[in-house]
């Protein structure tokens, strides 16, 4: 869903751009009212309730969207209108061409205009070309002196936020369901922030050379996230994510288990899904993960109603620690994870979020047989589990939109064949 996440001057939508947006939104609304969208929604409800379904399929092209929706496809002229147009065109692509199980809801989300003070220090980046690699100078040089670090201070521009919401209503009312909805946190994993502040290699050295100092920095990050959650909850800035919202590192939030039974309209963290992951510590032993990372993630996860764990990192070696997460419902099983081992661990107690290798969509030769074999093998290893198949982390799709369409077709075919053979 589109949102504005920083202070901005709200410029009006021109008559031309408004006509384009209303035409495209009408198509989105038509898709949202189709029977197949309701059927897919019901499947997500069943999967999230751990009832037996066929494996559900979702494809997020991510970096490949620029190869699907080209600059010449845009009709709007204003920057804000073009960002809204991009969202509408992605929804139409999902409804008309993608072929996965994502539900086109007919909703249009408007976020808050806000500023964030950051950590008080800032890393300096040196980037490569063409969305390539980068390095950074980590600002925390001494674990014994964290005096420069600050908790985040969020300031919401209520006037600008309301103006943007009113503008969206003016454009889309009568066609789409416009609502205030802002996603403040993707993950409470902490380690992405940790390595930006301290440096990847240095964090690993700290585990041996200065464990006490590293614990101090992790405690600071935990407390800062706790304070942020307290602020968002207290100020009424949280929004439910128990319908068509993307949750975890794959899948959607459709569930009747949230919000909590005592919900009275004011959204709290315990009414929400939340993810934690620690992709940056993939080279760290299970024992060091259990000592330096998980104790700081767990109290954050404990605040939420349903939780997800993992992204690209293989979680099978850490399962004895992760299995203690309360309300754990969705576990990422990445291309580098032992699927059979995780299937034994999860069975029908958590969703096995299966992540095929996205490199298949980027290579010079698009080998459908390789992708089919990968899916068939991993689905067989996951037999008896509650499974979703999530294609993500795509930086390119080789300039060919048909690759994601064809991948979804193969995944749906294998999903249905797998379910029929159960």
N, C-alpha and C positions, 0 to 999 in steps of 0.2 A: 504494500500500500504506500502511496506517496505521503511524504510529510515534510514539513519545514522544521529544521532543528537548530536554527540560529537566528539572531536578530536580522531582520531584513525590512526594507521599505516595500510595502505591498503596492504593486502597480496594478492598475485596472486591466481587465481582460478586454481586448478589442472585440468589436462586433464580429469581425472575420474569425478570430480565434474562438470566440464563444460558439459560433455556428459549427466549427470543426469539432470542438469538444463535445457538444451536444449530439452531433451525428455519431461520433465514435462511441459515446457513452450509451446511446440507444442500442447500438449493436451489442455492447457488453451486457446491458439489461436483458436483451433477447436471449443471449447465451445463458445468463444466470437463471432464467425461468424455465430452461429446458429440463425435462425429466431426468436426463442422464446426470445433471449436476446434483440433484437431490439424491440419486442413487449413490453417487460417489461420496457425498456427505455422510450418508448412513454407514457406508463402509468404514470411514474414518472413526465414527462413533464406536463401531464395533471393535475395530483394531485397538483403539485407545482404552477400551474396557476389557481388553485381553480375551475377547471372544474370537472364535476361529473364523478367519476370512482367508480369501486368497491374498497373497502378498500384494500390497498396494504399491503403486509406482509413482514417483515424482522426479521430474527433471528440472534442475535449475541451471540454465546455461551460464549464469554469472558473467564472466568476462566475454562470453560469446554473444551476449545480447547485441553488442555493437556490430556483429556480423549477421544478425537477423533483422534488426530494425536499423536501416541505413540512414545516413544524413539526408539523403534525397527523399526518404519516405515521409518526413515531417512536413506538415502543412501549416502548423501554427508559427507565428512570427515572434511572439514574446517569450522570454526565457521561462517564466512561470508556466505559461500555457504549454510550452514544449515539454516541460517536465511532467505535467499532467497528461499530455498526449502520449508520452512514452509509456506511462503506466497503463493507459487504456489500450494501447497497441499490444503490450505484453499480454494483457488479459484476453484480447481477441485472438492472439496467437495461441494461447493455451486452449481457448474454447473451440477454435476452428481447426487447428493444425497439430498441436503438440501430441495429443493422444495419451496423456498420462492421467493420473487420478486427482490432480489438483482441481479444487472446486472454484469456479468463477462465481463469487458470491453476490456481485452487484453492489458491493460496498465501495465507498470512497473515503479513506481516512485522511484527516488533517491533523498534523502534529502541532507542537508548540514552537513559537519563536522564542529562542532562549540563548543564553550565553553560559559558558562553563569556564571557571577560573583555571582548571587544570591542576597539576600537582605542585605548582610553584617553581618547577624546573622544567626544562624542555630539551629533549634529545635533538641532535642535529643530523639530518639525513644527507647522504650522497647517493643519488639515484643513477641507475643505468638507463639505457634507452629502451623504448618500445615495451614499456611495462615489465622491464627486466628486474634483475636483482638490485639490492641496495645495501648499504652499510650505514651505521649510525654511531654517533659519539654519545655514549650513555652518560648522563649528567651526575649520577650518584657515584662519587669516587671513593667515599669513605663511609663504611657501614657504621662507624662510631659517631658520625655526625649527620643526623637526618634533619637538622634544624631548618633546612631550606624547604623541606617537603611540607605541603599543605593538603588538608582535605579539600575535595572539590566543593566549590560554591556555585550553585546553580541559580540563575536569575531568569525568571520567565517573564517575558513581555506580554502581559495579559491583553493589552489593547491591540497589539499587532496580531496576537494569536486569534483574538476574536474577529478581527478584520479579515483575516485569511479564511476563517471558518465561514463567515458571512459571504465572502466572495465565492467559496465553493458551493454554498447553498444556492446562491444566485445562478451559478452556471448549471448545476446538476439536479436541483430539486425537481421532483416529478419524474426523474429517470433513475438516478442512483441513490442509495442510502448513504447520505453524508453524515459523518460522525467525528467527534473529537477522539483521536486515539494516537498515543505516542508510545513507542518502544524505547525505553531508556537504557536498557541493558540487554545485550545478547548473551552474555556469560558472566558468571561470578568466579571464573577460573583463576584469576589473579596473576598467573605466570606470564601472560603476554605483557602486562604492565611491568611486572618484575624485570623481565629481560630488557625492556626498553629503557628502564631507569638505570639498570646495573650492567647490562651487557650479557650476552649468552654465555660466552666462555667464562666470564668472571663469576657468574652465578654458580656454575659447576665447580669452579675453584673454591668459592665461598663455602660450599657444603663440606669441604675438607679443611680449609685453612681458617675459616672464621664462622663456624656454625652458629655461634651465639649472635653474631651480627646479622646473619641472614635471617634467623628467627625473628630478630627485632624488626627488620624490614617487612617480612611477611605479616607480622602482627599489625604493623602500621597499615598495610594494604587492606587487611581484613577489617580493621576498625574503620578505615575510610569508607569502605563499601557498606559497612553497617550503618554509618552515619548518613550516607547517601540514601539508602533504603528507608531509614527513619524519616528523612526529610520528604522524600517522595510520598510516603504513606501519610505522613502528617498533613501535608499540603494538598492532598487529594489529587495528585498528579499521576497516579497509577491507573491502568485500564485493564480490564479483563482480557485474557487471551485464550478463552475456552471455546472459541468457534473456529473461524477459518484462518486464524493467525498462524504463521510459521513458528514452530517451537523447536527448541533443541538445535541440533545441527541437521535436522531433517524431519519431515512429517508436519502435521497440522494439529491444532489444539482441540478439535471437536471432542467435548466431553461433558457429561452431566455431573461429574464428580467435583467440579469447580463451578462457582466459588464455594467456599466452606459453608456448612449448614447454617451458621449464624450470620451469614452475609445480610447486611441491611442497607446496601447501596454504596457504602464507602469502601473502595477497593483497598485491600491490604495485601501484603506479600503472600500470606497464606491462601489467598484466593487465586494464585497464579501458578503457571508453569515456570520453571527456570532451568537453565543449563549451566553446568560447569565442565571444563575440559582443561587439559594441560599439555597441549601439543608441543610446547617449547621444551618440555622435559623428557622427550622421547628417549634420549640417551642416558637417562638417570635410572639407577637400579630401583626395583620395587621397594626396597627398604628405605632408600633415600626419599623416594616419592612419599612414602608413608610417614616419614619424619618431617620433611620440610614443606610439603605442599598440602596434602590432604587435611591435616588438622586445621588449616586455615580456611579451606573451602567448606568443610562440613558445617560449621555453624551458620554460614550463609545459606547453604542449601536447606538446612533445617527450618528456615523461615517460610519455605514455599510449600504449596499444597501438593504439587506433582513435580518430579524432577527428572532431568535427563543428564546423561554423562557421556562425554567423549565427542571427538570430531575426527581429525585425521590420525591421531596417535593410536597405536595398537594398545587396547586396554586389557587384553587377555592376561598379561603378566601381572597386572595390578588388581585383578578381580577380587582377591581375598580382602583387600582394603576397600574397594569400591562397593562391594556387596553390602556394606553396612550403611550405605546412604539411605536415609528415610524417604519413603514415598517414591522410590526409584521406579520409573515406568518405561524409560526409553534409553537404550544403550547403543552407541555408535560402534559398528563393526566395520572398520576401515579396510581398504585394500591390503594393508600390512598386518592385519589381525588374523589370528587362527580362528576361522569360522566354526570349525567343528568343536573346538574347545569352548568357544563362547556359547554355542548352541547347547552344550551340556550344562553350562552354568545358568543359562537363562531359561531354557525350556519354555513353558507357557506363563512364566512369572513376570517377564518384562518384554517389551518390544525389542526385537533384534533389528536394528536399523542398518541394513546391509548397504555398504557403499562400494559399488563396482569401480574399477579403475578408470578415472576420467581421461587418462592418456589415450584411450582408444578413440576418443572423439577428436583428438588433436593431430594424430599421426598423418603422414602423407598418404598412406593407403588405409582406407576405411574398411576394416576386415570384419564383416558381420559374423562370420563363423567363429572367430575368436571371442567376440562379445557374447555370443549365444552359449558357447561352451563354458565361459566363465560364469554366467548366470546359472546355467543348469547345474554345474558342479556345486556352486555355493548354496543354491537353494536345496539341493539334496542333502548337503551337510547340515542345513538348518531345519530339516524336517522335524515336525513336532513343536516348532517355535511359532511365535506370533511375529510376522516378518513384514517389513516395508523395504522397498528397493529405492534408494535415493542416489540419483546422479547429480553431483555437484562438484565444486572446486575446478570448474572448467575455465581456463584462461583463454582458450581459443577453441573453436570447433572447425578449424581448418577452412574458415570462410564459407562453409556450406550449411545452411539451416536445415537441410534435409537429414543431416546426421543426427540431430537430436530427435527429429520426428521418427526416423527409422529406429533409433535406439529405443524409443518409447514403444514402438510397435513390437520389437523383439522382446522387450521386457514384459509387456502385457501378454504376449503369446506364451512365454515361459512361465509367467505367473499363473495363467489359466490352466496350462497343461500340468503344472505342479499341483494345483489345487484339485484337478480332476483325478489325479493319480493317488490322492491321499487315501 
